[in-house]
Amino acid sequence: MPTDELERELRRVFARRAAEYQDATRARQRLLQRSYQPRSNRRRRLTAGITAIAAAGAAMLGLALSGALSESPARATATIRTAAFVLTRNANGTVTLTLTKGQVVHEPGALQQALARDGIPALIKIDTDCTSNPAPPLPSSIGVVSLHLPDGTPVPIPTTGEPAPPIPADVVIVLNPSAMPTGTEMFVGYRTGLPRAFPIRLRAFHLIYTHSYTCSHGFPPGPAEG
Amino acid sequence: MARMRNRGVGGDFERFAAGLSDSLLYTGFQMTGSARDAEDLVQETLLKVARRWNRVRLMDHPAAYARRVLINLILDDAGHRTRQRTELQPDEGAEELADEHAARALRQVEDLAEFSWALAQLPARQRAVLVLRYWADLPVCEVAGILRCTEGTVTSTASRAARRLAEILTHAKSPAT
């Protein structure tokens, strides 16, 4: 049996280490969102990434799912398809998001929860911009996100406060949740009321700190928006 | 609070999971040093408990059962690596540090990453004894039940593990080694 002094030091150092586990609350929320209904062929090593993160999206708002959120085994590819977007989880852990024909996302919670299913905490807003100060790194600079055309041509990512060219309607967005810095989430801002010719209404795509950001109505106009 | 969709296992399982998940998560984190691994392991633990919930809910200590599932998952995963590490240990016959020196080594821990690394060098069962005794604060008898060994084995393993941990920390600090 270790001495009292040694036991005291062990308890102290374990307590210090526990204080470094900062994501416990969100991990708990994700865990309690999952279905634990017994199934015969559950796979081992279900990743945190497949779990829904927010109770707010629990109703799912009538999503047409080709991979039902509560039923999908982890690490398998799965697709969520709605009128506004198609979200595919890839075998390598990345997630491919395709925005459909310039449709605005009428239900931000649906995309938010679909992203959460794939381990991407996100805040989706319409006509509202949210930023952190200081800002996290640009997601493209740390490999969190890349935009490209179906033929592989890179597409610049819109950033709050900077003029951005229109985003092509057939843009493909690839997200890598494992590259997201701890304590951040993806902010996705849509703009409504644009001319019909404007190809797509995605207006902001950047990281914010989950516990430190502010939001304001509207976006600065891009060069093509007049 | 988050709402669960557990049609087959019912509200009492939900309450059980909600009440125990923090403890399991922290135990998993202390054992693995990884938040993601901890979450995976707890999820797997809850799935296993849910499958047997009709029996588990009638146990005297369902929480102890869930902890045992969690620890067994970790030990199963670590089995291969632990055997490798045991074979690699060069100082099997070296004199162990006294408890006093071990306590001093722990007191001098400044960089928790160093402590995490040292903890990860221990065989998984030794690590489990330390985490269950000194983080989860479980009594020796309960640790013995989880690890399916005698109480004497728990206390002797705790001593050996603590001294070994201190030894690793001390050697890690030494510029000559």
HADDOCK unambig.tbl for C-alpha pairs under 7 A between the chains (distance, minus, plus):
assign (segid A and resid 1 and name CA) (segid B and resid 155 and name CA) 4.96 0.50 0.50
assign (segid A and resid 1 and name CA) (segid B and resid 156 and name CA) 6.07 0.50 0.50
assign (segid A and resid 1 and name CA) (segid B and resid 158 and name CA) 6.76 0.50 0.50
assign (segid A and resid 1 and name CA) (segid B and resid 159 and name CA) 5.48 0.50 0.50
assign (segid A and resid 2 and name CA) (segid B and resid 99 and name CA) 6.54 0.50 0.50
assign (segid A and resid 2 and name CA) (segid B and resid 158 and name CA) 6.93 0.50 0.50
assign (segid A and resid 2 and name CA) (segid B and resid 159 and name CA) 4.97 0.50 0.50
assign (segid A and resid 3 and name CA) (segid B and resid 99 and name CA) 6.48 0.50 0.50
assign (segid A and resid 5 and name CA) (segid B and resid 103 and name CA) 6.44 0.50 0.50
assign (segid A and resid 6 and name CA) (segid B and resid 99 and name CA) 6.22 0.50 0.50
assign (segid A and resid 6 and name CA) (segid B and resid 102 and name CA) 6.76 0.50 0.50
assign (segid A and resid 6 and name CA) (segid B and resid 103 and name CA) 4.53 0.50 0.50
assign (segid A and resid 9 and name CA) (segid B and resid 103 and name CA) 5.94 0.50 0.50
assign (segid A and resid 9 and name CA) (segid B and resid 106 and name CA) 6.10 0.50 0.50
assign (segid A and resid 9 and name CA) (segid B and resid 107 and name CA) 6.19 0.50 0.50
assign (segid A and resid 10 and name CA) (segid B and resid 134 and name CA) 6.13 0.50 0.50
assign (segid A and resid 11 and name CA) (segid B and resid 134 and name CA) 4.90 0.50 0.50
assign (segid A and resid 11 and name CA) (segid B and resid 135 and name CA) 6.03 0.50 0.50
assign (segid A and resid 14 and name CA) (segid B and resid 135 and name CA) 5.79 0.50 0.50
assign (segid A and resid 15 and name CA) (segid B and resid 135 and name CA) 6.91 0.50 0.50
assign (segid A and resid 17 and name CA) (segid B and resid 112 and name CA) 6.50 0.50 0.50
assign (segid A and resid 18 and name CA) (segid B and resid 26 and name CA) 6.77 0.50 0.50
assign (segid A and resid 21 and name CA) (segid B and resid 35 and name CA) 6.92 0.50 0.50
assign (segid A and resid 24 and name CA) (segid B and resid 25 and name CA) 6.98 0.50 0.50
assign (segid A and resid 27 and name CA) (segid B and resid 39 and name CA) 6.34 0.50 0.50
assign (segid A and resid 28 and name CA) (segid B and resid 21 and name CA) 6.38 0.50 0.50
assign (segid A and resid 28 and name CA) (segid B and resid 22 and name CA) 6.62 0.50 0.50
assign (segid A and resid 29 and name CA) (segid B and resid 2 and name CA) 5.86 0.50 0.50
assign (segid A and resid 31 and name CA) (segid B and resid 43 and name CA) 6.31 0.50 0.50
assign (segid A and resid 32 and name CA) (segid B and resid 2 and name CA) 6.15 0.50 0.50
assign (segid A and resid 32 and name CA) (segid B and resid 3 and name CA) 6.77 0.50 0.50
assign (segid A and resid 32 and name CA) (segid B and resid 4 and name CA) 5.55 0.50 0.50
assign (segid A and resid 32 and name CA) (segid B and resid 18 and name CA) 6.80 0.50 0.50
assign (segid A and resid 33 and name CA) (segid B and resid 2 and name CA) 6.00 0.50 0.50
assign (segid A and resid 33 and name CA) (segid B and resid 3 and name CA) 5.85 0.50 0.50
assign (segid A and resid 33 and name CA) (segid B and resid 4 and name CA) 4.76 0.50 0.50
assign (segid A and resid 34 and name CA) (segid B and resid 4 and name CA) 6.09 0.50 0.50
assign (segid A and resid 34 and name CA) (segid B and resid 5 and name CA) 6.64 0.50 0.50
assign (segid A and resid 35 and name CA) (segid B and resid 4 and name CA) 6.35 0.50 0.50
assign (segid A and resid 35 and name CA) (segid B and resid 5 and name CA) 4.96 0.50 0.50
assign (segid A and resid 35 and name CA) (segid B and resid 6 and name CA) 5.14 0.50 0.50
assign (segid A and resid 36 and name CA) (segid B and resid 6 and name CA) 5.54 0.50 0.50
assign (segid A and resid 36 and name CA) (segid B and resid 47 and name CA) 5.47 0.50 0.50
assign (segid A and resid 36 and name CA) (segid B and resid 50 and name CA) 6.07 0.50 0.50
assign (segid A and resid 37 and name CA) (segid B and resid 6 and name CA) 5.22 0.50 0.50
assign (segid A and resid 37 and name CA) (segid B and resid 7 and name CA) 6.28 0.50 0.50
assign (segid A and resid 37 and name CA) (segid B and resid 8 and name CA) 5.00 0.50 0.50
assign (segid A and resid 37 and name CA) (segid B and resid 9 and name CA) 6.12 0.50 0.50
assign (segid A and resid 37 and name CA) (segid B and resid 50 and name CA) 6.86 0.50 0.50
assign (segid A and resid 38 and name CA) (segid B and resid 8 and name CA) 6.98 0.50 0.50
assign (segid A and resid 38 and name CA) (segid B and resid 50 and name CA) 6.36 0.50 0.50
assign (segid A and resid 38 and name CA) (segid B and resid 51 and name CA) 5.01 0.50 0.50
assign (segid A and resid 44 and name CA) (segid B and resid 44 and name CA) 6.88 0.50 0.50
assign (segid A and resid 45 and name CA) (segid B and resid 40 and name CA) 5.82 0.50 0.50
assign (segid A and resid 45 and name CA) (segid B and resid 44 and name CA) 6.93 0.50 0.50
assign (segid A and resid 46 and name CA) (segid B and resid 40 and name CA) 5.73 0.50 0.50
assign (segid A and resid 47 and name CA) (segid B and resid 40 and name CA) 5.60 0.50 0.50
assign (segid A and resid 48 and name CA) (segid B and resid 36 and name CA) 6.61 0.50 0.50
assign (segid A and resid 48 and name CA) (segid B and resid 39 and name CA) 6.36 0.50 0.50
assign (segid A and resid 48 and name CA) (segid B and resid 40 and name CA) 6.18 0.50 0.50
assign (segid A and resid 55 and name CA) (segid B and resid 2 and name CA) 5.26 0.50 0.50
assign (segid A and resid 55 and name CA) (segid B and resid 3 and name CA) 6.52 0.50 0.50
